[in-house]
Amino acid sequence: MKLLARCLLLLALFAAIEPLTFGQEQIAPVVVKSDRHVDAYTLPPDKLAKAEALHTIRTWLYFIGIAWSIAVLILFIKARIAPRVRNFAESKARRRFVQAWLFAPPLLLLLDALDLPFAVYSQNLRRAYGLSVQGWGSWFWDWTKGELITLVLGTFAIWLFYLVVRKSPQRWWLYFWLLSLPLIVLLIFVTPVVIDPLFNHFEPLEVKQPQLVPEIERVVKRGGLEIPRSRMYEMRASDKVTTLNAYVTGVGASKRVVVWDNTAREMTTPQALFVFGHEQGHYILHHMWKGIAFFAVLFLVLLYLGYRAINWMVARCGQKWDVRAVGDWASFPVLLLLFSLFGFFVQPMASGFSRWMEHDADIYGLEITYGINADSSQAAAQAFQALGEKGLVYPNPSGLEIFWVYGHPAIRDRVQFALHYHPWEEGKPPKFVKP
């Protein structure tokens, strides 16, 4: 009955937006760069109505998605699906490494298949509201590639986890954490070089936006950095989305700044320079390493809580669930359930940490472009207005929403901060960029 209700809900939501999506040709957008004066983040009435509707749907989807994931895992545990797969894997192979490749992929694929309606609906939602122009064939191919990567990395992680659990039943939470740290850094290192190009096309920014590179180099030079042109890329996001973005990715030799082609094309040079300055802020303020450190500590805490909780649950209900021990493959859904519950409650901590870093990057972006942009505050406010307007960002989220799930400060607050941050006019020293 829960599955039926879930399907009916998805169909109802799908029907609500379907007429906006199908049977329409994709029309190339007319690029109009706006430099109108911004005093506050606002949306015209038509976009405000869309943003509010989209915000409401996404809020419901967030909570329904969490409830659905927990319900699926409970179903897996009570129906003893993992023990069935475990029995199959153990009957076909004696070596634990081979068993992992017989156990993990079917289980992961089944879990992701049950989440596929969510992913399809979310993509349809983005298409309906004009945030995505990606065709369904391309989208499903991206989903398939993502699944293959997940199956390979996930299976290896599951094999390693249970190897550690069986070797050290009392200290696995610590030893697995120690082993995971270099693997996380390695994954962050290879992602921009190996994984990202599987999903998007990257070209040197110097080739695609040659007029922008010298201006960016002014910002780089003022920050005392050496970011070679070879580490500045444009991502061809316009093949898939209409929104604007830029980001810093990678570590060490793979570290790079990426500007979406939509951003470079649809923002004025001062606006684009602020966006780049913000991303340079992440670079120079070492946010990548701070983020790794923060989430590593959080991961350690979650592993320890998981260790205490799963030992109790398996001792209490293991026989009923056909889970022999914590080191049994079949304990995997129980562990996922615990991490889903813990993850929900630590979400505000992760969101708050992310907002802190994003706010500091905003400050850096304002300071580094002061004197380069004629009006750095107005350029930043215009950039935020463009980001919000293109992304249909709702102007009035509640304080609870911001606290719980927002990884960035609300755009309305970012605009106001940009407009009123003038330490150089108030006789105060800038926080990061010295005059």
C-alpha positions as CSV (number, residue, x, y, z in Angstrom):
1,M,0.0,0.0,0.0
2,K,2.8,2.4,0.7
3,L,4.4,1.7,-2.7
4,L,1.0,2.2,-4.4
5,A,0.5,5.5,-2.5
6,R,4.0,6.6,-3.5
7,C,3.4,5.9,-7.2
8,L,0.1,7.7,-7.1
9,L,1.7,10.7,-5.5
10,L,4.5,10.8,-8.2
11,L,1.9,10.5,-10.9
12,A,-0.1,13.4,-9.5
13,L,2.9,15.6,-9.3
14,F,4.0,14.5,-12.8
15,A,0.6,15.3,-14.2
16,A,0.7,18.8,-12.6
17,I,3.6,19.8,-14.8
18,E,3.5,17.5,-17.7
19,P,1.6,19.9,-20.0
20,L,4.4,22.4,-19.7
21,T,7.0,19.9,-20.9
22,F,6.0,17.7,-23.7
23,G,5.1,18.6,-27.3
24,Q,7.2,21.8,-27.2
25,E,10.3,22.5,-29.2
26,Q,13.4,23.8,-27.4
27,I,14.0,27.4,-28.4
28,A,17.5,28.8,-28.0
29,P,17.4,31.6,-25.4
30,V,18.1,35.1,-26.4
31,V,21.1,36.3,-24.4
32,V,20.6,39.7,-22.8
33,K,23.2,40.8,-20.3
34,S,21.5,42.9,-17.6
35,D,23.3,45.6,-15.7
36,R,20.3,47.2,-14.2
37,H,20.7,48.7,-10.7
38,V,19.8,46.2,-8.0
39,D,18.6,47.3,-4.5
40,A,17.2,44.0,-3.4
41,Y,16.6,40.5,-4.8
42,T,13.2,40.5,-6.5
43,L,11.5,38.6,-9.2
44,P,8.9,39.8,-11.7
45,P,5.4,38.4,-11.0
46,D,5.5,35.6,-13.5
47,K,8.9,34.3,-12.3
48,L,7.9,34.8,-8.7
49,A,4.9,32.6,-9.2
50,K,7.0,29.9,-10.8
51,A,9.7,30.2,-8.1
52,E,7.1,29.8,-5.4
53,A,5.5,26.8,-7.0
54,L,8.9,25.2,-7.7
55,H,10.0,25.9,-4.1
56,T,6.9,24.2,-2.7
57,I,7.3,21.1,-4.9
58,R,10.9,20.8,-4.0
59,T,10.2,21.1,-0.3
60,W,7.7,18.3,-0.4
61,L,10.1,16.2,-2.5
62,Y,12.8,16.6,0.0
63,F,10.8,15.3,2.9
64,I,9.0,12.6,0.8
65,G,12.4,11.5,-0.5
66,I,13.8,11.0,3.0
67,A,10.7,9.1,4.1
68,W,10.8,7.0,1.0
69,S,14.4,6.1,1.4
70,I,13.9,5.1,5.0
71,A,10.7,3.1,4.1
72,V,12.6,1.2,1.3
73,L,15.4,0.3,3.7
74,I,13.0,-0.9,6.3
75,L,11.3,-3.0,3.6
76,F,14.6,-4.5,2.6
77,I,15.4,-5.4,6.2
78,K,12.0,-6.9,7.0
79,A,11.7,-8.8,3.7
80,R,15.2,-10.2,4.2
81,I,16.3,-9.1,0.7
82,A,20.0,-8.7,1.7
83,P,20.2,-12.1,3.3
84,R,18.8,-13.6,0.1
85,V,21.4,-11.9,-2.0
86,R,24.1,-12.9,0.6
87,N,23.1,-16.5,0.3
88,F,23.4,-16.3,-3.4
89,A,26.8,-14.7,-3.3
90,E,28.1,-17.2,-0.7
91,S,26.7,-20.2,-2.7
92,K,28.6,-19.1,-5.8
93,A,32.0,-18.1,-4.4
94,R,34.2,-18.8,-1.3
95,R,36.4,-15.8,-1.6
96,R,35.1,-12.7,0.1
97,F,36.3,-10.4,-2.6
98,V,34.3,-12.3,-5.2
99,Q,31.3,-12.5,-2.9
100,A,31.4,-8.7,-2.7
101,W,31.0,-8.3,-6.4
102,L,28.1,-10.8,-6.4
103,F,26.4,-9.1,-3.4
104,A,26.9,-5.4,-3.7
105,P,26.0,-4.6,-7.4
106,P,22.5,-6.2,-7.4
107,L,21.6,-4.6,-4.0
108,L,22.9,-1.2,-5.0
109,L,21.2,-1.4,-8.4
110,L,17.9,-2.4,-6.8
111,L,18.0,0.5,-4.3
112,D,18.8,3.0,-7.1
113,A,16.1,1.6,-9.3
114,L,13.6,2.2,-6.6
115,D,14.8,5.8,-6.5
116,L,14.7,6.2,-10.2
117,P,11.1,7.6,-10.3
118,F,12.3,10.4,-8.1
119,A,15.2,11.2,-10.4
120,V,12.9,11.1,-13.5
121,Y,10.4,13.4,-11.9
122,S,13.1,15.8,-10.7
123,Q,14.4,16.0,-14.3
124,N,10.9,16.5,-15.7
125,L,10.4,19.3,-13.1
126,R,13.6,21.1,-14.3
127,R,12.5,20.8,-17.9
128,A,9.0,22.0,-17.1
129,Y,10.3,25.1,-15.5
130,G,13.0,25.8,-18.1
131,L,16.0,25.0,-15.9
132,S,17.0,22.1,-18.1
133,V,17.2,21.6,-21.9
134,Q,18.7,18.1,-21.7
135,G,16.9,15.5,-23.7
136,W,15.8,12.3,-22.1
137,G,18.2,10.1,-24.1
138,S,21.2,12.2,-22.9
139,W,19.8,12.2,-19.3
140,F,19.4,8.5,-19.2
141,W,22.9,8.0,-20.5
142,D,24.2,10.3,-17.8
143,W,22.2,8.3,-15.2
144,T,23.6,5.0,-16.6
145,K,27.2,6.3,-16.4
146,G,26.6,7.5,-12.8
147,E,25.2,4.1,-11.9
148,L,28.3,2.3,-13.4
149,I,30.6,4.5,-11.4
150,T,28.5,4.0,-8.2
151,L,28.5,0.2,-8.6
152,V,32.3,0.1,-9.1
153,L,33.2,2.5,-6.3
154,G,30.4,1.3,-4.0
155,T,31.3,-2.4,-4.3
156,F,34.9,-1.6,-3.5
157,A,33.9,0.4,-0.5
158,I,31.5,-2.3,0.8
159,W,34.2,-5.0,0.4
160,L,36.8,-2.8,2.2
161,F,34.3,-2.0,5.0
162,Y,33.4,-5.6,5.7
163,L,37.0,-6.6,5.5
164,V,37.8,-4.1,8.3
165,V,34.8,-5.2,10.3
166,R,35.7,-8.8,10.3
167,K,39.4,-8.1,11.1
168,S,38.5,-5.8,14.0
169,P,35.0,-6.1,15.3
170,Q,35.7,-3.6,18.1
171,R,37.7,-0.9,16.3
172,W,36.3,-1.1,12.8
173,W,34.8,2.4,13.0
174,L,38.3,3.9,13.6
175,Y,40.3,1.8,11.2
176,F,37.8,2.2,8.4
177,W,37.8,5.9,8.9
178,L,41.6,6.0,8.7
179,L,41.5,4.0,5.5
180,S,38.8,6.2,4.0
181,L,40.7,9.5,4.4
182,P,43.3,8.9,1.6
183,L,40.6,7.3,-0.6
184,I,38.5,10.5,-0.2
185,V,41.4,12.7,-1.1
186,L,42.2,10.5,-4.1
187,L,38.6,10.6,-5.3
188,I,38.6,14.4,-5.0
189,F,41.8,14.5,-7.0
190,V,40.7,12.3,-9.9
191,T,37.1,13.6,-10.1
192,P,37.8,16.7,-12.2
193,V,40.3,14.7,-14.4
194,V,38.5,11.4,-14.9
195,I,34.9,11.6,-13.8
196,D,33.7,15.1,-14.6
197,P,34.7,14.8,-18.3
198,L,32.4,11.8,-18.6
199,F,29.4,14.1,-18.0
200,N,30.4,17.5,-19.4
201,H,32.6,19.0,-22.0
202,F,35.5,21.3,-20.8
203,E,37.6,23.6,-22.8
204,P,40.3,26.1,-21.8
205,L,38.7,29.4,-20.8
206,E,41.4,31.2,-22.8
207,V,40.0,29.5,-26.0
208,K,36.3,30.1,-25.3
209,Q,36.4,33.5,-23.6
210,P,39.7,35.1,-24.5
211,Q,38.4,38.6,-23.6
212,L,37.6,37.4,-20.1
213,V,41.0,35.9,-19.2
214,P,43.1,39.1,-19.0
215,E,40.4,40.5,-16.6
216,I,40.5,37.4,-14.5
217,E,44.3,37.5,-14.4
218,R,44.0,41.0,-12.8
219,V,41.9,39.4,-10.0
220,V,44.4,36.5,-9.7
221,K,47.4,38.8,-9.5
222,R,45.8,41.0,-6.9
223,G,45.2,38.0,-4.8
224,G,48.9,37.1,-4.9
225,L,48.1,33.8,-6.6
226,E,49.4,31.9,-9.6
227,I,46.5,30.2,-11.2
228,P,47.8,29.4,-14.7
229,R,45.5,29.7,-17.7
230,S,45.8,26.0,-18.1
231,R,43.8,25.6,-14.9
232,M,40.9,27.9,-16.0
233,Y,38.2,26.0,-17.8
234,E,34.8,26.7,-19.4
235,M,32.2,24.0,-19.0
236,R,29.6,23.7,-21.7
237,A,26.7,23.6,-19.4
238,S,24.3,25.1,-22.0
239,D,23.9,21.6,-23.5
240,K,22.0,20.6,-20.4
241,V,20.9,23.5,-18.3
242,T,20.0,27.2,-18.5
243,T,21.2,28.1,-15.1
244,L,24.4,29.9,-14.1
245,N,27.3,28.6,-11.9
246,A,31.1,28.4,-11.4
247,Y,33.1,26.3,-9.0
248,V,36.5,25.2,-7.7
249,T,37.3,21.5,-7.8
250,G,40.2,19.1,-7.3
251,V,43.2,19.2,-5.1
252,G,46.9,19.7,-5.8
253,A,47.8,19.3,-9.5
254,S,44.1,18.6,-10.4
255,K,42.8,21.8,-8.7
256,R,41.0,24.1,-11.2
257,V,38.5,26.9,-11.6
258,V,35.5,26.1,-13.8
259,V,33.1,28.7,-15.2
260,W,29.9,27.5,-16.9
261,D,29.5,28.8,-20.5
262,N,26.1,30.2,-19.5
263,T,27.8,32.3,-16.8
264,A,30.5,33.7,-19.1
265,R,28.0,34.4,-21.8
266,E,25.1,35.9,-19.9
267,M,26.9,38.0,-17.2
268,T,28.7,41.2,-17.8
269,T,32.4,41.3,-17.2
270,P,32.1,42.9,-13.7
271,Q,29.5,40.3,-12.7
272,A,31.6,37.4,-14.0
273,L,34.7,38.8,-12.2
274,F,32.8,38.8,-8.9
275,V,31.8,35.2,-9.5
276,F,35.4,34.3,-10.3
277,G,36.5,36.3,-7.2
278,H,34.2,34.2,-5.1
279,E,35.6,31.0,-6.5
280,Q,39.1,32.3,-6.0
281,G,38.1,32.9,-2.4
282,H,37.4,29.2,-2.0
283,Y,40.9,28.5,-3.5
284,I,42.9,31.0,-1.4
285,L,41.0,30.4,1.9
286,H,41.7,26.7,1.6
287,H,38.0,25.8,1.7
288,M,38.6,22.5,0.0
289,W,40.9,21.3,2.8
290,K,38.7,22.8,5.5
291,G,35.7,21.0,4.0
292,I,37.6,17.7,3.9
293,A,38.7,18.1,7.6
294,F,35.2,19.1,8.7
295,F,33.4,16.2,7.0
296,A,36.2,13.8,8.0
297,V,35.5,14.6,11.7
298,L,31.7,14.4,11.1
299,F,32.2,11.0,9.3
300,L,34.2,9.7,12.3
301,V,31.4,10.7,14.7
302,L,28.8,9.0,12.5
303,L,30.9,5.8,12.2
304,Y,31.2,5.6,15.9
305,L,27.5,6.2,16.4
306,G,26.8,3.6,13.7
307,Y,29.1,1.1,15.5
308,R,27.3,1.5,18.8
309,A,23.8,1.4,17.2
310,I,24.3,-1.5,14.8
311,N,25.8,-3.7,17.5
312,W,22.7,-3.2,19.6
313,M,20.3,-3.7,16.7
314,V,22.0,-6.9,15.4
315,A,22.1,-8.3,19.0
316,R,18.5,-7.5,19.5
317,C,16.9,-8.3,16.0
318,G,19.6,-10.1,14.0
319,Q,18.0,-13.5,14.2
320,K,14.6,-12.1,13.1
321,W,16.2,-10.3,10.2
322,D,18.6,-13.2,9.3
323,V,21.6,-11.0,10.0
324,R,24.3,-13.2,11.6
325,A,26.6,-10.5,12.8
326,V,27.8,-6.9,12.0
327,G,30.4,-8.4,9.7
328,D,27.7,-10.3,7.7
329,W,27.0,-8.8,4.2
330,A,23.3,-8.8,5.1
331,S,23.8,-6.1,7.7
332,F,24.4,-3.5,4.9
333,P,20.8,-2.2,4.7
334,V,20.7,-1.9,8.5
335,L,23.9,0.3,8.3
336,L,22.4,2.3,5.5
337,L,19.2,2.9,7.6
338,L,21.3,4.2,10.5
339,F,23.3,6.5,8.3
340,S,20.1,7.8,6.7
341,L,18.7,8.7,10.1
342,F,21.9,10.1,11.4
343,G,22.4,12.1,8.2
344,F,19.1,13.7,8.4
345,F,19.8,15.1,11.9
346,V,23.3,16.3,11.2
347,Q,22.2,18.0,8.0
348,P,21.9,21.4,9.7
349,M,25.6,21.1,10.9
350,A,26.8,20.4,7.3
351,S,24.6,23.2,5.9
352,G,25.8,25.7,8.5
353,F,29.4,24.9,7.8
354,S,28.9,25.3,4.0
355,R,27.1,28.6,4.5
356,W,30.0,29.9,6.6
357,M,32.5,29.1,3.8
358,E,30.2,30.5,1.1
359,H,29.8,33.7,3.1
360,D,33.5,34.1,3.5
361,A,33.9,33.5,-0.2
362,D,31.4,36.3,-0.8
363,I,33.4,38.6,1.4
364,Y,36.6,37.7,-0.5
365,G,34.9,38.2,-3.9
366,L,33.8,41.7,-2.9
367,E,37.2,42.6,-1.5
368,I,39.3,41.2,-4.4
369,T,37.2,43.0,-7.0
370,Y,37.1,46.3,-5.1
371,G,39.0,48.8,-7.3
372,I,38.9,46.5,-10.3
373,N,35.1,46.7,-10.7
374,A,33.9,50.3,-10.8
375,D,31.3,49.3,-8.1
376,S,32.1,45.9,-6.6
377,S,29.0,45.9,-4.4
378,Q,26.6,46.6,-7.3
379,A,28.4,44.0,-9.5
380,A,28.0,41.4,-6.8
381,A,24.3,42.3,-6.2
382,Q,23.7,42.0,-10.0
383,A,25.4,38.7,-10.1
384,F,23.3,37.3,-7.3
385,Q,20.2,38.7,-9.0
386,A,21.1,36.9,-12.3
387,L,21.9,33.7,-10.5
388,G,18.5,33.7,-8.7
389,E,16.5,34.9,-11.6
390,K,17.9,32.2,-14.0
391,G,17.5,29.5,-11.3
392,L,14.0,30.6,-10.2
393,V,15.3,30.9,-6.6
394,Y,12.5,31.6,-4.2
395,P,13.1,35.0,-2.5
396,N,11.5,34.2,0.9
397,P,12.6,30.9,2.3
398,S,11.8,30.4,6.0
399,G,14.5,30.6,8.6
400,L,14.1,26.9,9.4
401,E,14.7,25.9,5.7
402,I,17.8,28.0,5.6
403,F,19.1,26.5,8.9
404,W,18.3,22.9,7.8
405,V,19.2,22.5,4.1
406,Y,20.7,25.7,2.6
407,G,24.3,25.3,1.8
408,H,24.5,28.9,0.7
409,P,23.1,32.0,2.5
410,A,19.7,33.0,1.0
411,I,20.2,35.1,-2.1
412,R,18.1,37.9,-0.6
413,D,20.6,38.1,2.3
414,R,23.6,37.8,-0.1
415,V,22.4,40.8,-2.1
416,Q,21.8,42.9,1.0
417,F,25.2,42.0,2.4
418,A,26.9,42.9,-0.9
419,L,25.2,46.2,-1.0
420,H,26.2,47.2,2.6
421,Y,29.7,45.7,2.9
422,H,32.0,48.7,2.6
423,P,34.8,48.4,5.2
424,W,37.1,50.7,3.1
425,E,34.5,53.5,3.4
426,E,34.0,53.0,7.1
427,G,37.7,53.1,8.1
428,K,37.7,49.3,8.9
429,P,40.3,46.9,7.5
430,P,39.0,44.3,5.0
431,K,38.7,40.8,6.3
432,F,40.8,39.0,3.7
433,V,42.3,41.2,1.0
434,K,44.6,43.9,2.3
435,P,44.6,47.2,0.4
